[in-house]
Amino acid sequence: MNRSLWITLLLVSALAATLALVQAVPQLQGQDISLMRSKWTLLLGLFALNVPAAGFAVWGLTRGWFDSLLARLDSTSLSGLWRGAAALGVILLPSAFLFVRLGWFADILPQLFPSLWLFVWISILAALLVKLTTRLSFTASFASVILTQAVLFRVWGILNAVTDFPFTREYSETSRFYYGSLWFSDSLYGMDLPLSTLHPSRYLLQAIPFIVPSLPLWTHRLWQSLLWILLTGTASYLLARRLNLSSKGLTALLAMWGFVYFLQGAVYYHLQVCVILILWGASSKHPLRSFIIVLLASLWVGMSRVNWFPVPAMLAIAIYLLEEPFKKDSNLFKYFAHPALWTITGLLSALLSQTLYVFWSGNADNASDFGTAFTSDLIWSRLLPNATYPMGVLAGILLVSAPSILALIFILRGKRADWHIIRPLGIFSMLLVLFLGGLVVSTKIGGGGDLHNMDAYLVLLALVVTSWFAGRVASETQIHHWGRVPDWILALAVLIPAALSIGGVSPRFTYDRGLAQKDLDQLRALVEPIVKEGGEILFISERHLVTFNMLEGVQLVPDYEVVTLMEMAMSGNDAYLQRFTSDLASHRFALIVSRKQRIVKKEGEPFAEENNVWIDAISTPLLCYYQRNLTLESSNTLLLVPSESADCP
């Protein structure tokens, strides 16, 4: 067995134990749990013991003390009853982790590092059992155990969103279904409404279930979960398949790695449509087919986000630079003819797609709403550790990128003569552009809470590093051997995305059905007389209640949905906000449904800047011209009616 791999695992366990102590002790003390006289004493002792024990073991490994033990483990294979018992252990150990994470740790120690420490040691033991019962190496066994669990964690977390809870679970969860419904606005609302100006391709995908009339809310939640799972899974499989790996098992492992890697960001599923097209059809050997694929993918991203416009061409060019050597009888103009064509075609078709969508979607009169990203404030502090994203975007993306960057260093060192300088220059320049562009976009107000704005960079990095890992990068020399990735880097490559997937392992979402039904009945009681009198009801949030006919007879007011309101507030769209305030001042609406409003500004809290912008632009006029009538406790929904004593500036 590889000593460097074991040293890495022991050091990771020691780091996890140290951070687990840092998180666990204050948590237990805050709940008045005695650290010396409770069931947690043993656990805290294990955390503390792990650090010196790991240090001793690492010292011994570096001095060769355990070489004979590692050799014996490497050559031992179980049989008979022992083999069956080991196979059972492989199943029970990960199950024990789920039991502890969802049981003991769920309420007392919900933080990451106590769970991560347990996850690492359970995975090490399970990997040893896999090694003893199969022909796999310990590295392959460890990767199999880690990635299988990580995929299940991610799927669990995604499917946890599927519920029949009638209200929105978070700020904008059900808004996505409303914007998807606009593709069928005539049949659903009796009026032809403009489509969304934000993320049109996402809402096109979310519109598909509306083809079947009267599907309940939970089916749309299920459909969104399937979009995450199936589109991410398809992109991961195509990434692994195009590498022509030596075995189906290795292909499966790489596909599982791709699945959890993509969801670190996360890479949104409507970008995965573009990734799937490129991975499926782009090839240096078929330039015409690549041209068509880039065209189609660019038309798709043109309906998505402006920072994705160059992504299809960049991915196709990367494949070309990886697969196509620079021949001696070639020149730069000839070599870059196809990439140049793909670049021009991609950008122009994306721009054309966006332009056509602006007019076709019914937004020709408010085309400027498509450019809100260019007028929004940039919060540069989001790049560094902050309350919104404790790690900070810069440290987060460097952590996620580290195994890939280290792998490329080991693969490429000493190989300068094996390929023409123009190829690495092109590949790493595109990576740098997407990296810096993602950092800038992450600072836009409303972003920076995770790494999803680094999505294009993450996709290109995965394509590049896996191509070299699989030895599928062409060389200018007749015979070439790219460098080998050490096992300890492979361990980090699976551990980091697996660790970030643990957060998805949370108890199933439950709610008080009686309270939710009571709230829904109260809302209906308020709505019915207003509907009969012909009054207007504005759903800033909870608009899906109209979409899914949970409130009957309500005529939809299409303006001022929470996501659009927030975007206009953050981008400083004064004309839109003045119209909103004017409608409030005239008491246009007989009832307004929104989330609870706060008027106290935040400092040093998650998304404080967004909260303060919302207070200035939305909450202040809303709570001045309207007053609280009722709060629906099951969902923090606030019902507001016109205020007769408003004295507003």
N, C-alpha and C positions, 0 to 999 in steps of 0.2 A: 504494500500500500504506500501511497505517496506521502512522505513526511510533511511536505509543505502544505498539503491539503489539511492534514490533521492539525498542524500549527494554526492554520487559518480558522478552522472550526473552533478550536479551543480559545483563541483570542476573541472571536465573535461572541462565544458564550460568556467570557469574562466581561466584555463590554456590556452585553445585555444584562448580566447580573448586576453590574455596578449601576447602570441606569435604572434597573428595576428597583434597587434599593432607594435610589433618589426619588422615584415616583411613589413607591409603596409606603415608605415610612410616614411622610406627611399625610397621605390619604388615610391610613389607619389611625393616626393620631387625631385627625380631624373628625373621625367617627367615634372617638373615645374608646377605641379598642386597645386593650393592653398589649404592648409589644412582647411582654415576657410571660403572659399567662393567657394565651389563646392558641387556637389551632394555627395561627399565622406565624408563631414563633419558629416552627420547624422550617417553614418556607423562607422566612427571612434569613435563617441560619444557612440554608442551602445557597441563597444568593451570596451571602458573605463568604462562605467556604469556597465557592466556585472560583473566586479571584485568585487566591494564593495557590489553590490546587491546579488551576489552569497554568499559572506561571511556572510551577514546578514541572508540570508535564511538558510544557513548551521547552523549558531548559533541558529536560531529559531527552526530548526528541532531537534537539540540535546537537546533542552530544552522542547520539546513537544508542542510548540506553534501551530503547524499546524496539529496535530494529527486528529482533528475533520474534517478538510478539506480533508485530505487524506482518512479518513474513508468514507466521503460523495462521493468522487470520486470513491472509491472502490465499493460502493453499487449502484451508479447511472447507469442507462441504458437508452439510448435514444430510442425513437420509432417514428413512423410516418414520417413526413416531416423532423424532426430533424435528424432522423436516415439516411435518404437519403442524406441530406446536409453533414452530417459527413462522409458518405461513399465517396461523391464527394471530400471532403477535403483531404481524405487519398490519392486520386489519384493526386490532384492538387498540394499538398505541395511538394512531391518529384519532380514533373514536374517543379515547380518553382525553385528548386535547380539546375536542369539541365539548365534551362534558364539563371540563374544568372552565373553559372559556365562557360557555353559555350559562354555567352554574355558579361555581365558587367565585370566579373572577368577574362575572358580569356586573355585580352590584358593589363588591368590596374593592376590587382592583381592576377597573375597566380600562386602565391605560395600556399603552402598547407594550412597554418593555417587560413587565412581568409575564405577559402572554408570549412575547417573543422568546424569552429565555426558555420557557417550557417547550415551545414549538421547536427550538433548535435541538434540545436534548432528546425529545421524542423522535425527531427526524433522524438524528444520529443513530439511535437504537434501532429504529425501524429499518434504516439503510443497512446496518450490520446484518439484520435478519434477512433482508433481501439478498445481500451478498452471499450469505451462507446457504441460501436455498436455490440460487440461480447461478448462471455462468457470467453474470454481469460483474464488471469491476465495481469497486466501492464508489468511485466517482459517478459512474452511471447509475448505481443503486441510489446514491444520495440525491442525484438530480431527479430521478424518477419519483422518489418519495416526496421531495420538496414540491416539485411542479404539479404532481397530482393533487396534493393538498391545496396548493395555491389556486389552481383552476377551480376546485370545489368551493373554496372560500369566495372567490369572485362571483361564481354563479349563485351561491347562496345570497350574497349581498345584493346582487341585481334582482333576483326573484323576490327578495324581501319587500320590494316596492309594490308587489302585487297584493292588493287588498280591496275589499268592497267598502272601505271607509268613505262616506258620502262627501266629505269636505276635502280641501287640499291639505296635504301632509306637511307642506313647507311653503316658503314664500311664493314660488311660481310653478309648483309641480303640475297642477291641472291647467295652467295657462297653455302649456304645450298642446294639450288636447283641443283647447279652444282654437288655437291658431291652425291646427291641422284641420279642424272642421270648416274653416273658411273656404276650402276648396269645394265644399258642398253647401255653401251658405244659402243658396236659393231654396233648396229643399228643406234645410234645417231651420232657417230663420225667416223664410219668405221674402228675402231681399238679396240682391247681388252686391256682396261686400268686397272691398279691396282685400287682396291677400296680404300676408305679413311682409313687412319691410326688413325683418330680422330673420336670419337663418331660413330662407325659403325652402331650401332642399331638405332640411330636417323636417319641416312641417309637411312637405310633400310625402315623405315616408310615413309620417304619422297620420296622414289623411287616409291611408289605404283601408283601415278597418271601417271607415265611414261608408265604404261601398256597400257593406251589409247594414241595412237600416236597423236602428233600435238596439244595437249592441250596448250592454251596460258599461259603466265606467271601469270596472275591474278588467274587462277584456282589453281595453286600450292601455291600461297599465301593463298587462301581460304582453301586449304587442310591443310596447316600448322596451320591455325587458328582453324580448326575443331579438329586437333590432340590435341591442347591445351585444348579446351573446352570439347570434348567428353571423352578423356582419364582421365582428371582431374575429370570430372563429374562422370564417372563410378567408379573411386576409392573412391570418396566421398560417393556415394550411397552405395557401398559395405561396407564401414566403418560403415555407419549408420545402414544398414540392419542386419549386423551380431550381433548387440547389442540387437535385439528383443525388441525394445522400446514399451512403453505402447500404443502409438497411431501413426497413420500415419502422423499426423501433426508434432509430435516431431521428427519422423524419417526424415521428409522433412527439418525441421529446422537444424538438425544436419548435414544432407547432404549438405545444403547450407553453413553452417559454414565450413565444410571440404573443400568445393570448394574454398572459399576465403582464408582459412588458408593455403592450399597447394600452392596457387599462391602468397603468401607473399614472398616466397624464391627467385625464385619460384622453386618448385619441377618440374623438367623437365619431359616432357611427355614420354620420352623413359624409365625413371625410373618408371613411373606410370604403365607400362606394368608389371613389376615385382611386384609392390604393388597390382595390380588387381589380379594377379594369387594367391598371398598369401592370400589376404582377401577373395577371392572366395573359395579356396580349402583347406587351412591349418586348422587343427582342432586337439585338443588333443585327441579327441575320435576316430579319424581315422588316426593312425600313418602311415600306408602304403600310403594312399592318400596324406598325408602331405609330405612324402618322395618324391613322384613323382612330386608334385608341387614345392618343393624346388629344385629338379633336373632341372625342366624346367625353373624356374625363374633364376637359377644360370647360365644355358646355355645362357640365354638372357643377363644377366649382364656381362658375360664374353666377350660379343661383345660390351660392353658399356664403362665403366670406371673402372680402377683397384680399386679405393676406394669404389666401389659398390660391390665388390666380396663377402663380408660377409653379405650383407644386407638381401638376401632372408632367409638364415638360422637364422639370428638374429630376423627377424620378426616372423618366425614360432616358434622359441624358446620362444619369448615373449608371443605369444598366448598360448603356452603350459604352461608357468609359471603362466599366469593369470587364466587359466581355470582348471588346474590340481592341486588339493591339495596334499600335501606331507603326505601320509598315514602312520599310526603308524607302520604297518608291512613292510614298505618299507625301503630302504637304498639309500644312495647317488648314488651308481653305478646303481642300478635298476631305480631310478627316472630319472637319466640323460642319460639313454641308448639311447632313441630316439633323444634327442637334440644333443648328441655327434655324432650320425650317420648323422643327418642333417648337422651338421657343417662340418664334413669331406667330405661328399658328395657335399655340396654346394661349398666349396672352390676348391675341385679337379675338379668338372665339370666346374666351371667358368674358371679355369686355362686351362683346356682342350679346352674349347670353344675358348678362346683367341688364343691358340696355333694353333688350326685348322684354325681359321680365318686368321691368319698371312700367312699361306701357301696357303690357298684356295683363298685369296683375291689378290694374285699376289705380295705380299710384302715380300716374303721370303728373298730377297737380302737386304732389308732395315728394318729388324725386329727391329732394335734399335730405329726406329722412333716411336714405340709404347711406349717407355719408356721416352719420353721427359719430363714428369712430374717430373721424378726423377733427372734430371739435370738442371732444371730451378731454377733461383734465388727465394728466399723467402723474401718477403717484410713485415716484422713483423709490421711495422707501420700501415698497413691496418687494423689491429685489433682495433686500436684506431681511434678517429675522424681524418679524413684526407680529402684532396681535392677530391680524387676519390670517397669516400663514406663518406659524412660528419658525419654521426652518428658513423661510425666505425663498423666493423663486430661484435665485442664483445658486445658493447652496443645494437646494432640492434638485435642480437639473444636473448639477455637477455630480451629486451622489448617484442619481439614476444613470448618468452617462459613464461613470467611472469604470465599470467593468468593460464596457465596449471600447473605451479609449485605451485602457491598459492592454486589452487584447490586440488592438491594432498596433500598439507599440511593439509588442513581442512578435507579431506576425511580420512587420515590415522592417524591423531593424536589420541593417546590413543587406537590404535587398534593393538598394537604390539603383543598381545597374539592371534590374530585371524589368523595368518599365520606363517609358518615356516620361519626362518631367511634366508634360502637359496633362497627363491623365490624373496624377495625384493633385495637381494644382486645380484642375476643374472640380474634382470630387470634394476636396476639402474646402475650396472656396464656397461651394454651394452649402456645405454643412455650416460654415461660418456665417453665411448670409442668413440662413434659416435660424441659427442659434441667436444671433443678435436681433433679428426681426422678432422672434418669439419673446425675447426679453422686453423689447419695447412695447409690444402688444400687451404683455402681462402687466405693465404699469398703468394701462388705461383704467380709469375709475370704473369699478364694477368687476374688474379682473384681479388676478394675482392671489386668489384664494387657493389655487392649486397649480398644476403644471399643464393644464389643458391647452394653453396658448403656445406651448412648446411642441405641439403635436406634429407639425410637419418636420421639424428637426428630428424628433424621435423616430419617425417613420424612415426618413432617409438614413439615419445612423444605423437602424436595424438592418436595412437592406445592405448597406456597405459592409458592416462587420460580419454578418452571417455569410455573405458571399466569400469573404476571405477565410473565414473559419472553415467553410466547406471546400476550400481550394478551388473555387469556381471563377477565379479572376485570371484572365489571360495575361501572359507575359510576352514581352518582345523577344525573349531568348527561347531557344529550342527546348531546353530542359530547365525547369525551375522548381524550387521547393520553397514555398512560403513558410515562415516561422511557425512554431507550434505554440498554442495557447496553454499556459501552465494550468494544472488542475485547480490551484487555489483561486485563479481568476474565474474559472468556470463555476466554482462554488459561490463566489460573490455574485456572479451573474444570475444565479438562480435564487440566492438568499435575499437580495435586495428587493426584487419585485414581489417575492413571497412575503417578506416582512411587511411591505406596504399593503398587502392584500388582507392581512389579519384584521384590520379595522372593519372589513365587511362582515366579519363573523359576529353578528349581534343577534339578540333574541328576536323571534318573529314579532312583527308589529301587531299589536292588539289594541283594541279600543273599547270603550264602554258603549255598547250598542244601544242601551236604553237612553243614555244621555244624548248620543248622536241623533237618535230618532226624535227625542224631545226637542232638540234644537231645530231640526228640520221642520217639525210641526209648527214651532213658534215662528219660524221664518215664513212658512206658508200662510199662517194666520195674518201676518203683517202684509204680505204681498197681495192676497186675494182682493181686499177692498180697493187697493190702489189700482189693480188691473181693471176692476169693474168701473172705476171712475175715469179710466183712461190716462192715469198718471204715468210718468216715466220713472223707471227704476234703473239706477246705474250700478252695475256690478264691476267695481274696480277689481275685486278678487271674487272667487267662487263663481265665475261666469259659466263654468261647466255645468252648474245646476240647471241652467237654461238649455245648454247644448244637449244634455242627456235627459231632458224632460222630467227632471225631478221637481221642477216648479212649472206648473201648467199655465198657459195663457200669457206668459210674460213676453212682451215685445222687446227684443234685444236693442240696447243702446250700444252701437259699435265703438264709440269713442272711449278713451281713457281707461283702457285695460292696464293692469298693474305693471306688466313688463314694458309696454310702450311708454307709459307714464314715467317709469324709472329711467328709461333710455333718454327721453326728452329732457328730463330734469338733469341728468348727468352731462348731456351734450349742450345744455343751455339754450334749448329751442324756445326763445322768448315768445314767439307768436303762438306756438302750441300751448304753452303754459298760461299765457294771458287769456286765451280762449277758454281754458279750463277754469281759471279763476272767475272769468265773466259768467260762465254758466253756473258756477256756485253762487255768485253774488245775486243772480236773478232767480235763485231757487228753482232752477229748471227741473230738478229731480225731486220727486216726492219721497224717495228712499234711496239711500246709498249703502251698498254692501262692500265692506273692505276688511282688511286685517286690522287688528288693534293698532291705533296710532299713538306714537309717543312724541312728546314735545321737548323732552330733555335731550340735549345733544350729547354725543359720546366723545370721549377722548381716550385714546389708548385701548380701545375695544375692537373686536373683529368688525370689519367693514364700517368703521366709525365715519369715514368720509362719505360713504354712500348714505348712511343713516342721516347725516347732517344735511346733505343736499336734499334728501326727501323731505325732511322737516321744513326746510326753507321754502321749497317749491310746492309741496303737496299738503303736508299735515297742517301747516299754519293756516292757509286759507280754508282748508276743509273743516277744521275744528272751529273756525271762526264763524263761517256761514251755516254750519250744520252742527247739531248737538247729538249726543249719545241717546239712543232710544233703548237699545238692548245689546248685550254681549252674549254670543253663543259660546259657552265655555268649552265645549268639546273641540273647538277648532280655533279659538281666539278670534272669532269673526265679530266685527263691530257693525251694528246697524245704526245708521244716522238719519235723522230727519231735519228739515229746515229749522234754523234757529230764528226766533222772532226778535231777539234782542241783540242782533249782531251789530257791532260797532267796529268795523274792520278798516284798516288803512287801505 
